[in-house]
């Protein structure tokens, strides 16, 4: 009785084909650094907006931060700042790089005009627009 089996050459040939396909698939994968960074900035903006809306000055004590409802955009790329995830590495550039955005108790932006934040990385951009009158944050991919 004779058993059929694959030869060593056939097995090596299949492994080479799988290696070529995985190599092509690996280099065609494009991580969404800009989208991830924009979501981090959006979450930080929403967090500071909701902190401003729920801040009650009657219950304030000496330990309360004076910058409740404000976010400094220059600290977002700092790994030592209190980020949402300490292990997240920020890849994109933010314009404006410096500046503080503050919200009032109604969730509106305290600036005189609408705020525009552009996040860019390798010719890909995402824009965050903070409307002055409502505080709504619009994200444009």
Protein Blocks (a to p, Z undefined) as FASTA:
>chain_A
ZZddddfklmmmmmmmmmmmmmmmmmmpccdfklmmmmmmmmmmmmmmmmmmmpcfklpc
fklcfkgoiacfklmmpmkbccfblkbccfbdcddfbdcddddfkopafbfbdcddddde
ehiacdddddfklopacddZZ
